[in-house]
Amino acid sequence: MKLRLIALALLLVGLSPGCQTSEPGVLSPGQVTASMFGQVVKVTGKVSLAVENPWGQGGMYARLEGGGGIVGVRVQDDVWLPMSAADKARFQKGKRMTAEGVLFQAGKELVVIHGRTAL
């Protein structure tokens, strides 16, 4: 199935609770590199920071840590608002979570953008 990105990264993604990085294709934040920019990545780590409505932009921003690295996760407002309470609870500080999405770079930070699927 062919996927394409639409303006400002209308995105591919899924969340699943607490997957182990031993799952095929799942990376730790320390394994994610800038060379993966623009690719769909699946990352599991411990939430070290969680901010709802970051910078007044709506949605959610979280930081995952593990494997000696850090990766940001950005959930767009149009995806965050209709999310169930159970899905939102996965973003609590201290919990392990898996985020899947397109990898972008914001300054020096690598960020997985969690959004809608565009076919």
N, CA, C and O of each residue as an XYZ file, in Angstrom:
476
protein
N       0.842     -1.167      0.000
C       0.000      0.000      0.000
C       0.890      1.233      0.000
O       1.839      1.322      0.778
N       0.586      2.166     -0.857
C       1.413      3.354     -0.988
C       0.851      4.474     -0.125
O      -0.341      4.779     -0.167
N       1.728      5.072      0.649
C       1.313      6.164      1.533
C       1.940      7.462      1.061
O       3.068      7.451      0.569
N       1.245      8.569      1.196
C       1.823      9.854      0.859
C       1.516     10.870      1.939
O       0.492     10.809      2.619
N       2.410     11.775      2.066
C       2.228     12.840      3.056
C       1.500     13.987      2.386
O       1.715     14.266      1.206
N       0.645     14.646      3.133
C      -0.087     15.792      2.642
C       0.333     16.984      3.469
O       0.665     16.824      4.644
N       0.331     18.152      2.908
C       0.757     19.414      3.514
C       1.045     19.377      4.999
O       0.221     18.945      5.805
N       2.204     19.828      5.333
C       2.689     19.883      6.720
C       2.487     18.580      7.455
O       2.184     18.552      8.647
N       2.658     17.526      6.731
C       2.707     16.198      7.328
C       1.426     15.712      7.945
O       1.346     15.516      9.158
N       0.460     15.523      7.150
C      -0.722     14.766      7.574
C      -0.190     13.353      7.657
O       0.300     12.831      6.656
N      -0.263     12.752      8.741
C       0.658     11.711      9.109
C       0.125     10.315      9.343
O      -1.068     10.099      9.559
N       1.051      9.382      9.293
C       0.791      7.996      9.612
C       1.075      7.774     11.067
O       2.061      8.294     11.588
N       0.243      7.019     11.737
C       0.644      6.715     13.084
C      -0.284      5.805     13.826
O      -1.443      5.628     13.453
N       0.235      5.228     14.880
C      -0.533      4.431     15.802
C       0.151      4.451     17.137
O       1.365      4.631     17.223
N      -0.604      4.271     18.154
C      -0.042      4.176     19.503
C      -0.403      2.820     20.057
O      -1.502      2.315     19.828
N       0.515      2.238     20.780
C       0.204      1.016     21.502
C       0.920      1.066     22.837
O       2.052      1.544     22.911
N       0.287      0.585     23.887
C       0.876      0.708     25.211
C       2.035     -0.242     25.433
O       1.977     -1.414     25.059
N       3.085      0.274     26.044
C       4.189     -0.482     26.590
C       4.767     -1.631     25.802
O       5.020     -2.686     26.384
N       4.988     -1.486     24.518
C       5.620     -2.559     23.760
C       7.102     -2.606     24.102
O       7.710     -1.583     24.421
N       7.672     -3.793     24.033
C       9.100     -3.947     24.253
C       9.826     -3.630     22.955
O       9.291     -3.865     21.872
N      11.048     -3.095     23.055
C      11.809     -2.765     21.863
C      12.294     -4.016     21.137
O      12.836     -3.908     20.036
N      12.115     -5.202     21.723
C      12.499     -6.439     21.045
C      11.498     -6.810     19.952
O      11.766     -7.703     19.148
N      10.360     -6.143     19.913
C       9.377     -6.373     18.848
C      10.020     -5.962     17.521
O      10.633     -4.897     17.445
N       9.892     -6.781     16.477
C      10.506     -6.452     15.192
C      10.082     -5.066     14.686
O       8.899     -4.724     14.682
N      11.062     -4.295     14.270
C      10.785     -2.985     13.699
C      10.586     -1.872     14.701
O      10.402     -0.722     14.303
N      10.616     -2.175     15.998
C      10.439     -1.145     17.017
C      11.804     -0.714     17.527
O      12.633     -1.546     17.895
N      12.026      0.583     17.546
C      13.310      1.152     17.951
C      13.225      1.769     19.331
O      12.145      2.147     19.785
N      14.355      1.871     19.994
C      14.436      2.678     21.209
C      14.781      4.098     20.752
O      15.292      4.267     19.644
N      14.520      5.118     21.566
C      14.898      6.478     21.172
C      16.381      6.597     20.808
O      16.738      7.401     19.946
N      17.247      5.812     21.452
C      18.673      5.851     21.154
C      19.037      5.299     19.784
O      20.136      5.553     19.293
N      18.139      4.552     19.161
C      18.390      3.979     17.837
C      17.884      4.870     16.705
O      18.172      4.608     15.537
N      17.143      5.906     17.036
C      16.594      6.804     16.019
C      17.658      7.842     15.655
O      18.239      8.480     16.533
N      17.906      8.002     14.358
C      18.925      8.952     13.904
C      18.343      9.914     12.875
O      17.291      9.657     12.289
N      19.040     11.018     12.667
C      18.606     12.033     11.699
C      18.555     11.466     10.280
O      17.844     12.005      9.432
N      19.291     10.398     10.008
C      19.265      9.797      8.668
C      17.905      9.174      8.345
O      17.629      8.850      7.190
N      17.046      9.004      9.376
C      15.710      8.436      9.187
C      14.669      9.509      8.889
O      13.486      9.197      8.757
N      15.084     10.752      8.782
C      14.192     11.887      8.519
C      13.235     11.563      7.367
O      13.658     11.087      6.313
N      11.947     11.825      7.579
C      10.938     11.607      6.544
C      10.423     10.181      6.464
O       9.489      9.910      5.710
N      11.004      9.267      7.219
C      10.569      7.875      7.209
C       9.573      7.626      8.338
O       9.526      8.367      9.320
N       8.790      6.584      8.180
C       7.888      6.160      9.242
C       8.715      5.317     10.212
O       9.355      4.343      9.815
N       8.691      5.704     11.488
C       9.422      4.970     12.515
C       8.465      4.580     13.633
O       7.439      5.227     13.842
N       8.809      3.525     14.341
C       8.042      3.067     15.492
C       9.020      3.031     16.660
O      10.015      2.306     16.624
N       8.732      3.822     17.700
C       9.661      4.014     18.807
C       8.975      3.724     20.136
O       7.861      4.187     20.381
N       9.646      2.956     20.992
C       9.153      2.676     22.332
C      10.110      3.262     23.353
O      11.325      3.092     23.257
N       9.544      3.955     24.331
C      10.370      4.526     25.390
C       9.520      4.936     26.570
O       8.299      4.776     26.567
N      10.188      5.469     27.585
C       9.521      5.954     28.781
C       9.228      7.434     28.616
O      10.102      8.206     28.222
N       7.989      7.831     28.920
C       7.595      9.243     28.802
C       8.281     10.027     29.930
O       8.028      9.788     31.111
N       9.151     10.964     29.542
C       9.858     11.773     30.532
C       9.275     13.179     30.634
O       9.564     13.910     31.582
N       8.459     13.551     29.663
C       7.813     14.865     29.648
C       6.522     14.746     28.857
O       6.495     14.108     27.805
N       5.463     15.349     29.350
C       4.187     15.353     28.639
C       3.537     16.719     28.837
O       3.289     17.143     29.966
N       3.263     17.406     27.718
C       2.689     18.750     27.778
C       1.489     18.818     26.848
O       1.622     18.647     25.636
N       0.308     19.068     27.425
C      -0.892     19.255     26.611
C      -0.938     20.703     26.164
O      -0.612     21.602     26.939
N      -1.342     20.939     24.920
C      -1.426     22.272     24.321
C      -0.071     22.986     24.352
O       0.022     24.112     24.840
N       0.994     22.331     23.828
C       2.317     22.952     23.865
C       2.389     24.216     23.020
O       1.905     24.245     21.889
N       2.990     25.245     23.569
C       3.193     26.516     22.885
C       1.894     27.101     22.342
O       1.909     27.871     21.381
N       0.772     26.736     22.956
C      -0.525     27.230     22.523
C      -0.970     26.683     21.177
O      -1.859     27.253     20.545
N      -0.368     25.588     20.727
C      -0.656     25.013     19.409
C      -1.680     23.891     19.442
O      -2.016     23.334     18.397
N      -2.183     23.548     20.628
C      -3.127     22.442     20.734
C      -2.401     21.107     20.691
O      -1.182     21.057     20.525
N      -3.146     20.048     20.839
C      -2.577     18.717     20.775
C      -1.739     18.362     21.989
O      -2.015     18.812     23.101
N      -0.715     17.552     21.769
C       0.132     17.047     22.851
C       1.562     16.928     22.355
O       1.815     16.602     21.195
N       2.495     17.203     23.267
C       3.910     16.961     23.009
C       4.422     16.075     24.140
O       4.165     16.353     25.311
N       5.129     15.031     23.802
C       5.735     14.157     24.803
C       7.177     13.895     24.402
O       7.551     14.030     23.237
N       7.968     13.523     25.379
C       9.361     13.164     25.134
C       9.556     11.733     25.617
O       9.240     11.404     26.760
N      10.083     10.879     24.727
C      10.372      9.492     25.070
C      11.879      9.330     25.269
O      12.678      9.855     24.494
N      12.253      8.598     26.317
C      13.658      8.319     26.591
C      13.884      6.826     26.655
O      13.003      6.063     27.051
N      15.084      6.420     26.257
C      15.459      5.008     26.336
C      16.617      4.716     25.421
O      16.810      5.404     24.419
N      17.394      3.701     25.755
C      18.519      3.308     24.915
C      19.546      4.402     24.745
O      20.261      4.439     23.744
N      19.627      5.299     25.722
C      20.613      6.373     25.654
C      20.208      7.551     24.772
O      21.044      8.399     24.460
N      18.944      7.618     24.368
C      18.504      8.705     23.502
C      17.170      9.288     23.917
O      16.498      8.786     24.818
N      16.804     10.366     23.233
C      15.542     11.072     23.477
C      14.901     11.379     22.124
O      15.581     11.806     21.191
N      13.591     11.159     22.025
C      12.822     11.483     20.820
C      11.536     12.174     21.257
O      10.870     11.718     22.186
N      11.187     13.268     20.594
C       9.924     13.940     20.852
C       8.796     13.246     20.099
O       9.020     12.597     19.078
N       7.574     13.394     20.622
C       6.375     12.884     19.943
C       5.369     14.017     19.929
O       5.021     14.548     20.984
N       4.896     14.394     18.753
C       3.916     15.469     18.612
C       2.625     14.887     18.081
O       2.613     14.236     17.036
N       1.534     15.119     18.799
C       0.208     14.685     18.362
C      -0.562     15.945     17.971
O      -0.765     16.837     18.796
N      -0.977     16.012     16.740
C      -1.704     17.180     16.250
C      -3.049     17.301     16.957
O      -3.630     16.304     17.384
N      -3.534     18.527     17.073
C      -4.776     18.821     17.779
C      -5.970     18.052     17.221
O      -6.807     17.571     17.985
N      -6.058     17.930     15.895
C      -7.212     17.245     15.298
C      -7.201     15.746     15.579
O      -8.216     15.075     15.395
N      -6.076     15.224     16.016
C      -5.981     13.823     16.405
C      -6.141     13.695     17.918
O      -6.772     12.752     18.396
N      -5.576     14.633     18.674
C      -5.606     14.597     20.140
C      -7.012     14.772     20.691
O      -7.424     14.012     21.567
N      -7.756     15.751     20.202
C      -9.068     16.065     20.775
C     -10.040     14.882     20.775
O     -10.666     14.623     21.803
N     -10.192     14.155     19.663
C     -11.141     13.032     19.689
C     -10.597     11.750     20.314
O     -11.329     10.766     20.415
N      -9.327     11.737     20.737
C      -8.738     10.543     21.336
C      -9.463     10.169     22.623
O      -9.897     11.046     23.371
N      -9.593      8.893     22.878
C     -10.246      8.421     24.101
C      -9.377      8.742     25.315
O      -8.174      8.965     25.186
N      -9.995      8.762     26.484
C      -9.255      9.010     27.733
C      -8.177      7.948     27.931
O      -7.092      8.256     28.422
N      -8.462      6.707     27.557
C      -7.482      5.623     27.702
C      -6.265      5.866     26.820
O      -5.134      5.646     27.255
N      -6.479      6.316     25.587
C      -5.353      6.619     24.695
C      -4.547      7.807     25.218
O      -3.316      7.791     25.174
N      -5.232      8.825     25.706
C      -4.534      9.994     26.251
C      -3.723      9.630     27.492
O      -2.665     10.211     27.734
N      -4.210      8.678     28.274
C      -3.517      8.267     29.502
C      -2.148      7.659     29.209
O      -1.282      7.648     30.083
N      -1.942      7.158     28.007
C      -0.646      6.580     27.628
C       0.470      7.612     27.626
O       1.649      7.262     27.670
N       0.097      8.876     27.574
C       1.079      9.962     27.504
C       1.517     10.465     28.873
O       2.216     11.475     28.947
N       1.137      9.808     29.948
C       1.508     10.275     31.280
C       2.991     10.027     31.552
O       3.554      9.000     31.174
N       3.597     11.001     32.217
C       5.008     10.908     32.577
C       5.255      9.628     33.378
O       4.493      9.290     34.284
N       6.330      8.926     33.029
C       6.697      7.704     33.722
C       6.195      6.430     33.065
O       6.684      5.346     33.382
N       5.227      6.532     32.154
C       4.692      5.341     31.468
C       5.544      5.013     30.249
O       6.172      5.887     29.651
N       5.547      3.712     29.895
C       6.176      3.294     28.631
C       5.111      3.343     27.553
O       3.961      2.966     27.781
N       5.496      3.804     26.397
C       4.558      3.839     25.283
C       5.305      3.667     23.976
O       6.523      3.828     23.903
N       4.551      3.341     22.962
C       5.082      3.220     21.612
C       4.378      4.229     20.736
O       3.153      4.340     20.754
N       5.161      4.963     19.969
C       4.607      5.925     19.017
C       5.116      5.563     17.629
O       6.277      5.191     17.458
N       4.254      5.673     16.664
C       4.625      5.396     15.273
C       4.222      6.585     14.433
O       3.105      7.087     14.556
N       5.123      7.038     13.581
C       4.802      8.175     12.727
C       5.983      8.591     11.888
O       7.017      7.923     11.865
N       5.821      9.693     11.204
C       6.859     10.225     10.337
C       7.856     10.997     11.192
O       7.463     11.801     12.038
N       9.141     10.754     10.974
C      10.190     11.408     11.742
C      10.571     12.733     11.096
O      10.858     12.802      9.901
N      10.566     13.780     11.909
C      10.984     15.103     11.474
C      12.067     15.597     12.407
O      12.288     15.031     13.477
N      12.737     16.654     11.994
C      13.744     17.261     12.853
C      13.363     18.710     13.087
O      13.152     19.469     12.141
N      13.276     19.092     14.371
C      12.971     20.465     14.770
C      14.210     20.991     15.491
O      14.420     20.682     16.664
N      15.016     21.770     14.812
C      16.293     22.182     15.375
C      17.172     20.957     15.496
O      17.426     20.272     14.506
N      17.639     20.673     16.705
C      18.468     19.485     16.938
C      17.640     18.288     17.392
O      18.162     17.179     17.507
N      16.352     18.507     17.650
C      15.494     17.455     18.199
C      14.819     16.643     17.097
O      14.308     17.194     16.122
N      14.828     15.319     17.273
C      14.095     14.429     16.383
C      12.710     14.235     16.967
O      12.571     13.971     18.162
N      11.668     14.364     16.127
C      10.286     14.324     16.587
C       9.477     13.399     15.685
O       9.513     13.516     14.460
N       8.747     12.478     16.310
C       7.806     11.613     15.604
C       6.471     12.350     15.575
O       5.939     12.717     16.622
N       5.929     12.566     14.376
C       4.655     13.265     14.244
C       3.541     12.231     14.158
O       3.484     11.427     13.227
N       2.658     12.272     15.153
C       1.534     11.343     15.223
C       0.307     12.050     14.646
O      -0.108     13.087     15.162
N      -0.271     11.499     13.586
C      -1.422     12.155     12.986
C      -2.282     11.185     12.213
O      -2.324      9.994     12.519
N      -2.962     11.695     11.217
C      -3.877     10.888     10.418
C      -3.129     10.163      9.303
O      -2.046     10.576      8.888
N      -3.727      9.083      8.833
C      -3.168      8.339      7.722
C      -3.683      8.922      6.421
O      -4.883      9.148      6.263
N      -2.778      9.162      5.498
C      -3.148      9.671      4.166
C      -2.808      8.608      3.144
O      -1.649      8.202      3.054
N      -3.775      8.141      2.370
C      -3.522      7.114      1.366
C      -3.457      7.724      0.000
O      -3.250      7.014     -0.984
